[in-house]
Amino acid sequence: MTLAHDPEFRVALARTDEDLRAAQGLRYDVFVEELGGGGPLVDHDQRLERDRFDPFFDHLILFDDAADARVAGVYRMLRGEKAEQAGSFYSEDEYDLAPLKATGRRLLELGRSCVHVDYRGGRAMFHLWNGLAEYVADHDIDILFGVASFHGTDVDDLAAPLSLLHHRHLAPEPIRVTARASHAANMNLIDPDQIDRRAAMVQMPALIKAYLRLGGVVGEGAYIDHSFNTTDVCLIMDTGAMSERQQRIYGVAT
């Protein structure tokens, strides 16, 4: 963190168009300006990262009330019934979600998680996750899922962390989604006994490591997203399978 003040965090769902634009503004700073992403609906003049799914998602925003309600972090969340209205889940362009949808359980897709650069390394993500946990409880969600990204599209550079995910954190077959063939990349690039686990974890994005600590697993194959300059994996977390300790960390234990 590079702040000169103590943050006063408040988590709330976006209620107004102004709230949504504020969330899209932070997303622009992170996903477009910082990471080099893009998309057909990105508004470069107003500096808004947006897509056709935004009207169907609920948008969780972390405000810093000690800095005039500055947006410190965002998450967006799509419930199954809203996905039906949208025509699909966002990540269905990247992964075949049939195994998840066949469970008949209540699904929640997560996406566009980011924290303002000034608030990284502090408690911002903890507050966002607590807000997410309340949302999960309020809507009786059974399974959380969504794509999480490595920066860059060269899988050879990411061979160690991708192979570690494949060998140690692959989802059970009943909920194992699969990357769409058009942009799929094999994650089984290094034999398990040849992986330098320490080096692999250094390359692992913080968000993915956090999901793994909570018992998260990944689908089969990575997806190369050239428009966002990322290599994506689909993370899945069954709230019913989380240990008591993991639930306390996440905040869903009663």
N, C-alpha and C positions, 0 to 999 in steps of 0.2 A: 504494500500500500504506500502511496505517496501523498497522503492527505495531511493537511495542517490542522485538522479538527477531528473531534470524536464524532463518528457518524451516529445519527439517530434513525435506525432502520425501521421501515414500515412496509409490509407486504400487502398488496391489494390487487384484485382483478381490475383490468381495464374496464371502465364504465362509459367512457366518452370517446368520441373521435380524437380528441386531443390526447387522451391517454394512449390510444393505439398509435398515433403518430409519434409520440414520445418513445414508445417501445421500438417502432420501426426505425427511429433515428439512431438509437443505440445499436440496433442490428446493422444498420448501414456502416457505422463507425467500425464495427468488429468484422462483419462478414465481407463487406465490400472493400472498404478502405484498408483495413489491416490485413485481411486474408486474400484479397483479390478476387472475391466472388462476384457474381452477377445474376442476371435473370431478366426476362422480358418485361416485368412490371417494376423493376427497380427505377426509382425516380432520383436521378443524379442531381437535378436542379434543387429539389427540396431535401435531398440526402435522406431518402427513405428506402429501406430494403423491405420489399413486400412481395406477395404472390397471391394467387387466386384463392388460396386456402385461408387466408387471414380472417375473412368474415365468419368462418365456421369454428375457428379455434377460440378458446378462452385464453386470455393473455395475462400471465402473472407478472407483476411488476414490483421490483424492490426499489423503494424511494428512500432517499436520505433527506429527512426533514431538517437536518442541521445545515443543509446546503440548498435551501429553497426547493425542496422536493425534487432534487436532482435524481434522474433515473440511474441507479447503480447496477441493476441487473434485470434480466427478463427471462421468461420461460413461456412457451406456448403449449397448449394442451388440447387434444382433440378426442372427445368421447365417441364411442361407437355409433350412437344415434346421430351425432353431428356428421360423422364420416359418411353415413348413408345419405344425408342431405347434400354433402359435397360431391358425392359420387364415388368416393374412395378415400382411403387414408392417404396422407401425403406421401408416405414411404412406399406405397404400392407401385410407384413407378420404378423403384429400385429393387424391391424384394417381393417375392411371392408370399403373401401373408396368409395363404389358405390354412396352414396348420393352426395359427392363432385363432382365426375366425371360426374354425371348426370346433374349437373347445366349447363354444357357447357361453364363455365367461365374459365378464365386463372388462373391456379393453380401454386403455388410455394411451394415446400416442403422444410422446413428448418431442419437442423440437425447438430449434432456434435458441437454445440456452446460451447465454453469454453474460459476462460481467464486465463493466467498465474497467479499463486498464488501471484506473486509480484505486480501485477497490479489490483488486486481485491479491490473493495471499492473506486476506483477512477473514472476517466472518460473514461476508456477503453471501457466499454460496450456502452456508449453513442456514441463514434466514430464508433464502429462496426455497431450500429443501423443506424447511418446516412449513412454509406456506403450501408447498406441493403436497406434503403429507396430510394437511388438513383437507385439501381438495380431494385427495384420494379417499379419505375417510367419509367425507360428505357424500361422495357419489358411489360408494361401495365398489371401488375399482379392484379387480382381481389381478390383472396383468398390466404392467407398464412396459412400453417398448418405444423404440425410436432409433433413428440413425445418429451415430456419433462419428466425428470426423478426425482423421489425421490430415494435417496440412500437406499438400502436394499429391501428385498422382503417379509417382514412380514407386511401384510396389517393391522393387529390388531394394530401395532405400529403407523400406518399412518391413523387410522380410522377418526380422527378429520379433517385433511386437505382434505382427499378424500371425506368425507361426505359433507364438506363445498362446494367443487367444484361441487358435484352432485346436491346439493339443490339450490345453488345460481348462478351457472355458466354453467349449462348444455346447450349445443348448441340447437338452434331451430331445430325442427324435419326435415325440408328439407335438412339440412347439418349435421345432427347428425350421425357421424360414430360410429361403434360399435366394441368393442374389440373382437378379434378372440376367440372362445370358448375354444380352447385348453389351453390357458394360461390366460383366463380372470378372473378378480376378481371384485366382486360387490363393488361399491363405496358408496352405500347407507347403511352405517354401523351404523349411529347414527341419531336419529330423529332430525329434524332441530332445535327444541326448546331446545335440550339437548347439542348442540354444543357450546363449549367454543371458540368463534370466535378468540379471542386474541391468545389463545394457538395454535389454528389451523394455524393462519397466521405466528406464530413463526416457525412452522415446514415447512411452504411452502418454497420451493426453490426460490431464488431471481428471477430467470428467469421466473418462472411461475407467480410470483407476478407482474412482469413487464408486461407480456402479459395481465393479468387481468386488470391492470390499463388502458391498451389500448383498452379495450373492448373485449378481447379474451374470448372464451368459450371452453368447453371441450366435447369430445365425451362420449358415454355411456360405462362405465366400464373401469377399469384399466387393464394393461397388465403386467404380471410378466415376466421379462426378466432375467432369471437365469444366462445367459452368461455374462451379464453386471452387475449383482447384483443390479438391479434396479426395481422399480415399475413405469411403464410409464403411462402417460396420453396423449391423443391426443389433442393438442391445435389448435384452428381454429380462424382465424381473417379475417373478411370480410372488406377489405379496404374501400368499399363503405358505410359501416355502421358505420365507425368510426366518432366520433364527431369532430368538428373543433378543440377543445382543444386537443383531443387525436392525431389528425393529426399533430398539432404543436409540441407536445412532440416527436412523432415518426419521424417527419421530412418530411412527404409526402405532406404537404400543399403547395400550390403554392402561 
